[in-house]
Amino acid sequence: MKFDLELQREAAKIGMTATLGATVVTSMFMKNSIAKKTHVVAGVAFCGFALWHHMLYQPKKNNQIKKTKEEKPQLN
């Protein structure tokens, strides 16, 4: 099953929300070693989801470069 772009964007947003929530909740229990480890893992996961979310909103540069090269007339 292939995910379309909108579904990937929604999954990234949900992942960011869940991991940010876990980071906030575990920040209140930093003296507990399990909560501290969960806090770090959730923070790293949040960074990963944020990067994924950012990459999903970038334009496809390869297609744009190919189109501009095809449209420019060759001067020989």
trRosetta pair geometry for C-beta under 8 A, 3 or more apart (Angstrom, degrees):
i j d omega theta_ij theta_ji phi_ij phi_ji
3 7 4.5 -127 -166 91 94 122
3 8 5.1 116 127 -58 124 86
3 11 7.3 -26 -164 -4 154 141
4 7 5.2 91 56 12 72 104
4 8 7.2 -137 99 -5 35 92
5 8 5.7 -57 -148 37 33 112
5 9 6.3 34 154 -20 66 105
5 56 6.7 149 -162 -167 85 100
6 9 5.7 -52 -148 35 32 112
6 10 6.4 31 154 -18 64 105
7 10 5.7 -53 -147 37 32 111
7 11 6.3 34 153 -19 65 106
8 11 5.7 -53 -145 37 31 111
8 12 6.4 33 154 -20 64 105
8 52 8.0 -121 171 162 99 107
8 56 5.7 -172 116 -119 111 135
9 12 5.7 -54 -149 35 31 112
9 13 6.5 30 153 -18 64 105
9 53 7.1 84 -142 -135 64 73
9 56 5.1 175 -87 138 80 147
9 57 7.5 85 -114 -62 116 84
10 13 5.7 -54 -149 36 33 111
10 14 6.3 31 154 -17 66 106
11 14 5.7 -54 -145 38 32 110
11 15 6.2 34 154 -19 65 108
12 15 5.6 -54 -146 38 30 113
12 16 6.3 32 154 -20 64 105
12 49 5.6 155 -160 -169 70 82
12 52 4.9 -153 -118 106 119 106
12 53 4.0 162 150 -81 132 81
12 56 6.0 -159 -2 0 158 147
13 16 5.7 -52 -147 35 31 111
13 17 6.4 31 154 -19 64 106
13 53 6.6 102 -66 -113 59 126
14 17 5.7 -54 -148 36 32 112
14 18 6.3 28 156 -17 66 108
15 18 5.9 -55 -143 38 29 108
15 19 6.2 17 164 -9 65 111
15 45 7.4 -118 174 158 101 100
15 49 4.0 -162 113 -118 112 136
15 52 7.6 12 72 63 144 136
16 19 6.3 -63 -141 44 25 101
16 20 6.0 24 161 -18 64 112
16 46 6.3 81 -139 -146 62 74
16 49 4.4 -169 -70 124 71 129
16 50 6.0 96 -111 -71 116 68
16 53 6.1 -2 -45 -38 136 147
17 20 6.0 -58 -143 39 24 108
17 21 6.3 26 157 -19 61 109
18 21 5.8 -57 -151 36 28 112
18 22 6.4 26 153 -17 64 106
19 22 5.5 -49 -144 37 36 112
19 23 6.3 41 153 -22 65 103
19 42 4.9 173 -160 -168 78 79
19 43 7.6 164 165 -74 106 17
19 45 4.5 -147 -121 100 142 105
19 46 4.0 -169 119 -72 123 79
19 49 5.9 162 24 10 140 141
20 23 5.6 -52 -148 35 33 114
20 24 6.4 32 154 -18 65 105
20 42 8.0 170 -67 160 15 107
20 46 5.5 103 -67 -121 66 131
21 24 5.8 -55 -147 36 31 109
21 25 6.2 25 158 -15 66 109
22 25 5.9 -56 -141 40 30 108
22 26 6.0 19 164 -9 66 113
22 38 6.7 -109 171 157 111 102
22 39 7.8 -167 138 -105 82 45
22 42 3.9 -144 103 -127 115 148
23 26 6.3 -62 -140 44 23 101
23 27 6.4 36 156 -37 61 105
23 39 6.0 89 -136 -150 60 69
23 42 4.5 -164 -64 115 75 119
23 43 5.2 100 -112 -73 124 72
23 46 6.0 -28 -31 -30 140 146
24 27 5.8 -50 -153 17 28 117
24 28 7.9 27 153 -20 56 96
25 28 6.6 -57 -175 21 37 108
25 29 7.9 -2 145 9 65 107
26 29 5.9 -74 -155 50 50 96
26 30 7.5 91 149 -75 72 64
26 35 4.6 178 -153 -172 90 85
26 36 7.5 171 165 -77 112 22
26 38 4.9 -155 -110 96 153 105
26 39 3.9 -157 115 -75 126 87
26 42 6.4 142 22 24 139 143
27 30 6.4 0 -161 -52 41 105
27 39 6.1 117 -72 -129 57 129
29 32 4.7 -12 158 23 102 119
29 35 3.8 -78 102 -177 108 174
29 36 8.0 -121 110 -46 73 63
30 35 6.5 -119 -89 107 27 112
30 36 5.5 76 -154 -90 61 90
30 39 6.7 -11 -102 -12 81 164
31 35 7.9 27 56 58 44 125
31 36 7.9 -174 43 -49 4 113
32 35 4.0 66 78 14 109 112
32 36 6.6 -178 87 -16 54 84
33 36 5.5 -52 -145 34 33 114
33 37 6.5 31 157 -16 65 104
34 37 5.9 -54 -150 38 31 108
34 38 6.2 31 152 -17 65 109
35 38 5.5 -55 -144 41 32 113
35 39 6.1 42 152 -28 65 104
36 39 5.5 -49 -148 30 30 117
36 40 6.7 27 154 -16 62 102
37 40 5.9 -53 -150 35 33 108
37 41 6.3 29 154 -14 66 108
38 41 5.8 -57 -144 41 31 109
38 42 6.0 30 157 -19 67 110
39 42 5.9 -56 -143 39 25 109
39 43 6.3 28 155 -21 61 108
40 43 5.7 -55 -149 34 30 113
40 44 6.5 27 155 -15 64 105
41 44 5.9 -55 -149 38 31 109
41 45 6.2 31 152 -18 65 108
42 45 5.6 -54 -144 40 32 113
42 46 6.2 40 153 -26 64 103
43 46 5.6 -49 -148 30 30 114
43 47 6.8 32 152 -18 62 101
44 47 5.7 -51 -154 33 35 112
44 48 6.6 36 148 -18 64 104
45 48 5.5 -53 -151 36 36 115
45 49 6.3 34 153 -16 68 104
46 49 5.8 -54 -146 39 32 108
46 50 6.2 34 154 -21 65 107
47 50 5.6 -54 -145 36 30 113
47 51 6.4 31 155 -18 64 105
48 51 5.8 -54 -148 36 30 109
48 52 6.3 30 153 -17 64 107
49 52 5.5 -54 -145 39 33 113
49 53 6.1 38 154 -22 66 106
50 53 5.6 -52 -146 36 30 114
50 54 6.4 33 153 -21 63 105
51 54 5.6 -53 -149 35 31 113
51 55 6.4 28 155 -17 65 106
52 55 5.8 -58 -148 37 30 109
52 56 6.5 34 153 -25 64 105
53 56 5.9 -54 -152 28 30 114
53 57 7.2 14 156 -9 61 107
54 57 6.4 -72 -160 39 32 102
54 58 7.2 41 147 -37 66 102
55 58 5.7 -42 -153 9 42 119
58 61 7.8 -34 151 -28 106 95
59 64 6.6 41 140 -32 120 137
60 63 4.6 39 112 17 116 113
60 64 6.8 152 96 -15 66 90
61 64 5.5 -61 -148 41 39 111
61 65 6.0 39 157 -23 73 105
62 65 5.9 -55 -147 34 28 109
62 66 6.5 27 156 -16 63 108
63 66 5.9 -56 -148 38 31 111
63 67 6.3 30 155 -20 65 108
64 67 5.8 -55 -146 36 30 111
64 68 6.4 25 158 -16 65 107
65 68 6.1 -57 -147 38 29 106
65 69 6.4 27 156 -18 64 109
66 69 5.9 -59 -149 37 29 110
66 70 6.3 26 156 -17 65 109
67 70 5.8 -58 -148 38 30 110
67 71 6.2 24 157 -18 66 112
68 71 5.8 -57 -142 39 31 109
68 72 6.4 34 160 -26 65 105
69 72 6.2 -52 -146 28 29 109
